[in-house]
Amino acid sequence: MITLDHVSKVFRSPKDGDVVALKDIHLEIKRGEIFGIVGHSGAGKSTLLRLLNGLEKPTSGRVTVDGITISESSERELREARKKIGMIFQHFHLLWSRTVWENVAFPLELAGRSKKEIREKVDTLLERVGLTHRANAYPAQLSGGQKQRVGIARALANDPTVLLCDEATSALDPETTSSILELLKEIHRDTGITMVVITHEMSVVKRLCQSMAVMEDGKIVEQGDVEALFREPKHPVTRQFVESLITEKEESEQHSALIRIPSDRLDRLWGLLAERVKRGVTATILPDAVESDEHVALRISGPEEAVREVVEAIERGENRGVISHV
Ligand SMILES: Nc1ncnc2c1ncn2[C@@H]1O[C@H](COP(=O)(O)OP(=O)(O)OP(=O)(O)O)[C@@H](O)[C@H]1O
């Protein structure tokens, strides 16, 4: 569906000299796939995406999208090709003086569709993204998530075969991100559209994409199946991205309970904990919270379910012992 064949891109600037944004990229994205491209800032992700809709031409190599050689197309051919390549952006890029309805109608007007066609299509798209009730609102009156829904409806106006997503959820809070990712998944399920998703958030790749490429310094350093790359990341940059997600997840899953027990019960507590340590439960004695030599305060930490089990077991087995929850 999408092929980049030995593509390089050099930006020539008389002031700053040459900037090599992409170096000998070879990439194939299958029809109907959701493909993630991750990398740190400046890795070349946006440049790669702009090559796919012909906003930039490669310095060398060939870019093909759905049978059209984008890298060799004329401006007129590109205008035609872009109708089939929708794009959504981090900052939405909506027309502020037009209503939601008029924003979605815009690409259809440009494509010369009849008024009736436009009316039907816009109504269907607004329903699809759940914004029928906001049709007459202006972008400034919408939440971030609603603005991105308008962006998605507009991108789908000409029934594209490819949807390019440039950091589409990076300006949104976690809850809104989830709802937009859900919407993109539904659209993919319903239409089979090929999606290219650029992001620096591994959680987005994990939830949305089937395959991915990791970029660094203008090159693809690793690519493949998302599950496989998460299971066995080889390149240090991939490992760094995977670890960033694990840390994020672990932090959100860590729970702790503070309890106070008689010191002479500690031995029995360690016995009880030993069975659970492999499930990620840890216990730390809190020296500052010790009120007397007879009692000790502990922090039990780990996954929520496992922490609850330990605390319940202490309460059950040593109910005379646990004085209180601190
Ligand atoms: N029009 C341009 N002129 C000169 N240099 C450019 C231009 N566009 C991009 N670059 C340079 O190319 C390199 C890759 O930039 P690009 O925007 O593709 O990276 P990115 O991975 O998308 O980063 P970010 O996430 O910060 O947007 C950078 O060094 C950037 O400064």
The ligand as an SDF file (V2000), in Angstrom:
LIG
                    3D

 31 33  0  0  0  0  0  0  0  0999 V2000
   11.6950   22.7390    6.5390 N   0  0  0  0  0  0  0  0  0  0  0  0
   12.8000   22.4010    7.1770 C   0  0  0  0  0  0  0  0  0  0  0  0
   13.9610   23.0750    6.9770 N   0  0  0  0  0  0  0  0  0  0  0  0
   15.0910   22.7170    7.6180 C   0  0  0  0  0  0  0  0  0  0  0  0
   15.1870   21.6920    8.4730 N   0  0  0  0  0  0  0  0  0  0  0  0
   14.0780   20.9820    8.7140 C   0  0  0  0  0  0  0  0  0  0  0  0
   12.8210   21.2910    8.0960 C   0  0  0  0  0  0  0  0  0  0  0  0
   11.8810   20.4100    8.5410 N   0  0  0  0  0  0  0  0  0  0  0  0
   12.5220   19.5840    9.4080 C   0  0  0  0  0  0  0  0  0  0  0  0
   13.8320   19.9300    9.5180 N   0  0  0  0  0  0  0  0  0  0  0  0
   14.8390   19.2350   10.3500 C   0  0  0  0  0  0  0  0  0  0  0  0
   14.7820   17.8520   10.0350 O   0  0  0  0  0  0  0  0  0  0  0  0
   14.9750   17.0650   11.2090 C   0  0  0  0  0  0  0  0  0  0  0  0
   13.7720   16.1460   11.3870 C   0  0  0  0  0  0  0  0  0  0  0  0
   12.6220   16.9330   11.7320 O   0  0  0  0  0  0  0  0  0  0  0  0
   11.1600   16.3500   11.9140 P   0  0  0  0  0  0  0  0  0  0  0  0
   10.2580   17.5170   12.1950 O   0  0  0  0  0  0  0  0  0  0  0  0
   10.8430   15.4780   10.7740 O   0  0  0  0  0  0  0  0  0  0  0  0
   11.3430   15.4690   13.2230 O   0  0  0  0  0  0  0  0  0  0  0  0
   10.2420   14.8390   14.1780 P   0  0  0  0  0  0  0  0  0  0  0  0
   10.7250   13.4850   14.5370 O   0  0  0  0  0  0  0  0  0  0  0  0
    8.9120   14.9580   13.5340 O   0  0  0  0  0  0  0  0  0  0  0  0
   10.3160   15.7810   15.4390 O   0  0  0  0  0  0  0  0  0  0  0  0
    9.1170   16.4810   16.2410 P   0  0  0  0  0  0  0  0  0  0  0  0
    8.4400   15.3810   16.9840 O   0  0  0  0  0  0  0  0  0  0  0  0
    9.8450   17.4500   17.1400 O   0  0  0  0  0  0  0  0  0  0  0  0
    8.2710   17.1620   15.2210 O   0  0  0  0  0  0  0  0  0  0  0  0
   15.1870   18.0600   12.3400 C   0  0  0  0  0  0  0  0  0  0  0  0
   16.5650   18.2170   12.5300 O   0  0  0  0  0  0  0  0  0  0  0  0
   14.5560   19.3220   11.8270 C   0  0  0  0  0  0  0  0  0  0  0  0
   15.1700   20.4580   12.4050 O   0  0  0  0  0  0  0  0  0  0  0  0
  1  2  1  0
  2  3  1  0
  2  7  2  0
  3  4  2  0
  4  5  1  0
  5  6  2  0
  6  7  1  0
  6 10  1  0
  7  8  1  0
  8  9  2  0
  9 10  1  0
 10 11  1  0
 11 12  1  0
 11 30  1  0
 12 13  1  0
 13 14  1  0
 13 28  1  0
 14 15  1  0
 15 16  1  0
 16 17  2  0
 16 18  1  0
 16 19  1  0
 19 20  1  0
 20 21  2  0
 20 22  1  0
 20 23  1  0
 23 24  1  0
 24 25  2  0
 24 26  1  0
 24 27  1  0
 28 29  1  0
 28 30  1  0
 30 31  1  0
M  END
$$$$
